[in-house]
Amino acid sequence: VHLFDQVIVSVAKNSDKGKVLFSEEERINFIQKSLLDMPFIEVDSFEGLMVNHAVKHSAHAAIRGLRALSDFEFEFKMALMNRSLNEEISTVFLMPHEKYTHISSSMVREVASLGGDVSEYVPTHVNQALREKYE
Protein backbone atom coordinates (compact mmCIF):
# COMPACT_ATOMS: atom_id res chain seq x y z
CA VAL A 1 0.00 0.00 0.00
CA HIS A 2 1.41 3.37 -1.02
CA LEU A 3 0.54 5.81 1.80
CA PHE A 4 3.08 8.61 1.31
CA ASP A 5 4.71 10.32 -1.68
CA GLN A 6 8.01 10.55 0.17
CA VAL A 7 9.32 8.58 3.15
CA ILE A 8 12.45 9.29 5.16
CA VAL A 9 13.82 6.33 7.11
CA SER A 10 15.81 7.87 9.94
CA VAL A 11 18.34 5.88 11.93
CA ALA A 12 18.51 7.10 15.52
CA LYS A 13 21.98 7.31 16.98
CA ASN A 14 20.64 5.45 20.07
CA SER A 15 23.00 6.89 22.64
CA ASP A 16 20.87 5.29 25.38
CA LYS A 17 21.19 1.77 23.99
CA GLY A 18 24.89 1.43 24.71
CA LYS A 19 27.00 -0.67 22.37
CA VAL A 20 25.46 -1.40 18.98
CA LEU A 21 26.47 -4.28 16.73
CA PHE A 22 26.76 -2.22 13.54
CA SER A 23 27.87 1.37 13.11
CA GLU A 24 25.48 4.11 12.06
CA GLU A 25 27.04 4.10 8.57
CA GLU A 26 26.64 0.31 8.26
CA ARG A 27 22.99 0.46 9.34
CA ILE A 28 22.27 3.23 6.84
CA ASN A 29 23.95 1.21 4.08
CA PHE A 30 21.91 -1.89 5.00
CA ILE A 31 18.68 0.07 4.73
CA GLN A 32 19.69 1.79 1.47
CA LYS A 33 20.55 -1.56 -0.15
CA SER A 34 17.21 -2.98 1.00
CA LEU A 35 15.28 -0.10 -0.57
CA LEU A 36 17.04 0.31 -3.93
CA ASP A 37 13.80 -0.28 -5.85
CA MET A 38 11.94 2.41 -3.86
CA PRO A 39 13.23 5.80 -5.07
CA PHE A 40 10.69 7.74 -2.98
CA ILE A 41 12.45 6.60 0.22
CA GLU A 42 15.43 8.52 1.61
CA VAL A 43 17.65 7.24 4.42
CA ASP A 44 19.43 9.40 6.96
CA SER A 45 20.29 9.53 10.66
CA PHE A 46 19.56 11.86 13.53
CA GLU A 47 20.40 12.60 17.11
CA GLY A 48 18.02 14.23 19.55
CA LEU A 49 14.26 14.55 19.36
CA MET A 50 12.48 12.85 16.49
CA VAL A 51 9.95 15.70 16.22
CA ASN A 52 12.76 18.21 15.67
CA HIS A 53 14.19 15.94 12.98
CA ALA A 54 10.75 15.69 11.36
CA VAL A 55 10.38 19.49 11.31
CA LYS A 56 13.85 19.83 9.76
CA HIS A 57 12.62 17.65 6.87
CA SER A 58 9.17 19.31 6.66
CA ALA A 59 7.58 15.97 7.56
CA HIS A 60 3.99 15.78 8.75
CA ALA A 61 3.95 12.28 10.20
CA ALA A 62 6.12 9.76 11.99
CA ILE A 63 5.55 6.12 11.09
CA ARG A 64 5.95 3.60 13.90
CA GLY A 65 5.52 -0.16 13.83
CA LEU A 66 3.43 -2.13 16.30
CA ARG A 67 4.37 -5.80 16.42
CA ALA A 68 2.46 -6.79 19.54
CA LEU A 69 0.42 -5.38 22.37
CA SER A 70 3.63 -4.96 24.36
CA ASP A 71 4.81 -2.37 21.79
CA PHE A 72 1.59 -0.40 22.04
CA GLU A 73 2.02 1.02 25.54
CA PHE A 74 5.51 2.40 24.83
CA GLU A 75 4.60 3.70 21.36
CA PHE A 76 1.35 5.26 22.60
CA LYS A 77 3.19 7.15 25.35
CA MET A 78 5.87 8.23 22.87
CA ALA A 79 3.22 9.45 20.41
CA LEU A 80 1.55 11.50 23.14
CA MET A 81 4.88 12.99 24.20
CA ASN A 82 5.76 13.83 20.60
CA ARG A 83 2.34 15.44 20.12
CA SER A 84 2.88 17.56 23.24
CA LEU A 85 6.24 18.68 21.81
CA ASN A 86 4.84 19.46 18.36
CA GLU A 87 1.16 19.12 17.46
CA GLU A 88 1.97 19.43 13.75
CA ILE A 89 3.63 15.98 13.65
CA SER A 90 1.16 13.07 13.67
CA THR A 91 2.09 9.50 14.51
CA VAL A 92 0.91 6.74 12.17
CA PHE A 93 1.01 3.18 13.49
CA LEU A 94 1.46 0.30 11.05
CA MET A 95 1.30 -3.40 11.79
CA PRO A 96 3.56 -5.97 10.14
CA HIS A 97 2.41 -9.18 8.54
CA GLU A 98 1.58 -11.59 11.37
CA LYS A 99 4.46 -13.90 10.44
CA TYR A 100 6.87 -11.14 11.56
CA THR A 101 5.19 -10.00 14.78
CA HIS A 102 7.52 -12.04 16.99
CA ILE A 103 10.71 -10.71 15.36
CA SER A 104 12.87 -8.02 16.95
CA SER A 105 16.40 -6.85 16.25
CA SER A 106 17.57 -8.17 19.63
CA MET A 107 16.07 -11.58 18.90
CA VAL A 108 17.70 -11.69 15.45
CA ARG A 109 21.07 -10.72 16.97
CA GLU A 110 20.80 -13.39 19.65
CA VAL A 111 19.86 -16.16 17.22
CA ALA A 112 22.64 -15.11 14.81
CA SER A 113 25.20 -14.94 17.64
CA LEU A 114 24.37 -18.54 18.56
CA GLY A 115 24.85 -19.71 14.97
CA GLY A 116 21.16 -19.86 14.07
CA ASP A 117 19.74 -19.14 10.63
CA VAL A 118 18.09 -15.70 10.42
CA SER A 119 17.95 -15.55 6.61
CA GLU A 120 14.14 -15.65 6.69
CA TYR A 121 14.03 -12.42 8.71
CA VAL A 122 16.70 -10.16 7.19
CA PRO A 123 17.88 -9.27 3.67
CA THR A 124 20.72 -11.36 2.23
CA HIS A 125 23.34 -8.61 2.71
CA VAL A 126 22.39 -8.19 6.37
CA ASN A 127 22.45 -11.95 6.93
CA GLN A 128 25.97 -12.08 5.46
CA ALA A 129 27.13 -9.20 7.67
CA LEU A 130 25.70 -10.93 10.76
CA ARG A 131 27.50 -14.18 9.89
CA GLU A 132 30.78 -12.31 9.41
CA LYS A 133 30.31 -10.44 12.69
CA TYR A 134 29.73 -13.64 14.67
CA GLU A 135 32.37 -15.89 13.04
C-alpha positions as CSV (number, residue, x, y, z in Angstrom):
1,V,0.0,0.0,0.0
2,H,1.4,3.4,-1.0
3,L,0.5,5.8,1.8
4,F,3.1,8.6,1.3
5,D,4.7,10.3,-1.7
6,Q,8.0,10.5,0.2
7,V,9.3,8.6,3.1
8,I,12.4,9.3,5.2
9,V,13.8,6.3,7.1
10,S,15.8,7.9,9.9
11,V,18.3,5.9,11.9
12,A,18.5,7.1,15.5
13,K,22.0,7.3,17.0
14,N,20.6,5.5,20.1
15,S,23.0,6.9,22.6
16,D,20.9,5.3,25.4
17,K,21.2,1.8,24.0
18,G,24.9,1.4,24.7
19,K,27.0,-0.7,22.4
20,V,25.5,-1.4,19.0
21,L,26.5,-4.3,16.7
22,F,26.8,-2.2,13.5
23,S,27.9,1.4,13.1
24,E,25.5,4.1,12.1
25,E,27.0,4.1,8.6
26,E,26.6,0.3,8.3
27,R,23.0,0.5,9.3
28,I,22.3,3.2,6.8
29,N,24.0,1.2,4.1
30,F,21.9,-1.9,5.0
31,I,18.7,0.1,4.7
32,Q,19.7,1.8,1.5
33,K,20.5,-1.6,-0.2
34,S,17.2,-3.0,1.0
35,L,15.3,-0.1,-0.6
36,L,17.0,0.3,-3.9
37,D,13.8,-0.3,-5.8
38,M,11.9,2.4,-3.9
39,P,13.2,5.8,-5.1
40,F,10.7,7.7,-3.0
41,I,12.5,6.6,0.2
42,E,15.4,8.5,1.6
43,V,17.7,7.2,4.4
44,D,19.4,9.4,7.0
45,S,20.3,9.5,10.7
46,F,19.6,11.9,13.5
47,E,20.4,12.6,17.1
48,G,18.0,14.2,19.6
49,L,14.3,14.6,19.4
50,M,12.5,12.8,16.5
51,V,9.9,15.7,16.2
52,N,12.8,18.2,15.7
53,H,14.2,15.9,13.0
54,A,10.7,15.7,11.4
55,V,10.4,19.5,11.3
56,K,13.9,19.8,9.8
57,H,12.6,17.7,6.9
58,S,9.2,19.3,6.7
59,A,7.6,16.0,7.6
60,H,4.0,15.8,8.7
61,A,4.0,12.3,10.2
62,A,6.1,9.8,12.0
63,I,5.5,6.1,11.1
64,R,6.0,3.6,13.9
65,G,5.5,-0.2,13.8
66,L,3.4,-2.1,16.3
67,R,4.4,-5.8,16.4
68,A,2.5,-6.8,19.5
69,L,0.4,-5.4,22.4
70,S,3.6,-5.0,24.4
71,D,4.8,-2.4,21.8
72,F,1.6,-0.4,22.0
73,E,2.0,1.0,25.5
74,F,5.5,2.4,24.8
75,E,4.6,3.7,21.4
76,F,1.3,5.3,22.6
77,K,3.2,7.2,25.3
78,M,5.9,8.2,22.9
79,A,3.2,9.5,20.4
80,L,1.5,11.5,23.1
81,M,4.9,13.0,24.2
82,N,5.8,13.8,20.6
83,R,2.3,15.4,20.1
84,S,2.9,17.6,23.2
85,L,6.2,18.7,21.8
86,N,4.8,19.5,18.4
87,E,1.2,19.1,17.5
88,E,2.0,19.4,13.7
89,I,3.6,16.0,13.7
90,S,1.2,13.1,13.7
91,T,2.1,9.5,14.5
92,V,0.9,6.7,12.2
93,F,1.0,3.2,13.5
94,L,1.5,0.3,11.1
95,M,1.3,-3.4,11.8
96,P,3.6,-6.0,10.1
97,H,2.4,-9.2,8.5
98,E,1.6,-11.6,11.4
99,K,4.5,-13.9,10.4
100,Y,6.9,-11.1,11.6
101,T,5.2,-10.0,14.8
102,H,7.5,-12.0,17.0
103,I,10.7,-10.7,15.4
104,S,12.9,-8.0,16.9
105,S,16.4,-6.9,16.3
106,S,17.6,-8.2,19.6
107,M,16.1,-11.6,18.9
108,V,17.7,-11.7,15.4
109,R,21.1,-10.7,17.0
110,E,20.8,-13.4,19.7
111,V,19.9,-16.2,17.2
112,A,22.6,-15.1,14.8
113,S,25.2,-14.9,17.6
114,L,24.4,-18.5,18.6
115,G,24.9,-19.7,15.0
116,G,21.2,-19.9,14.1
117,D,19.7,-19.1,10.6
118,V,18.1,-15.7,10.4
119,S,17.9,-15.5,6.6
120,E,14.1,-15.6,6.7
121,Y,14.0,-12.4,8.7
122,V,16.7,-10.2,7.2
123,P,17.9,-9.3,3.7
124,T,20.7,-11.4,2.2
125,H,23.3,-8.6,2.7
126,V,22.4,-8.2,6.4
127,N,22.5,-11.9,6.9
128,Q,26.0,-12.1,5.5
129,A,27.1,-9.2,7.7
130,L,25.7,-10.9,10.8
131,R,27.5,-14.2,9.9
132,E,30.8,-12.3,9.4
133,K,30.3,-10.4,12.7
134,Y,29.7,-13.6,14.7
135,E,32.4,-15.9,13.0
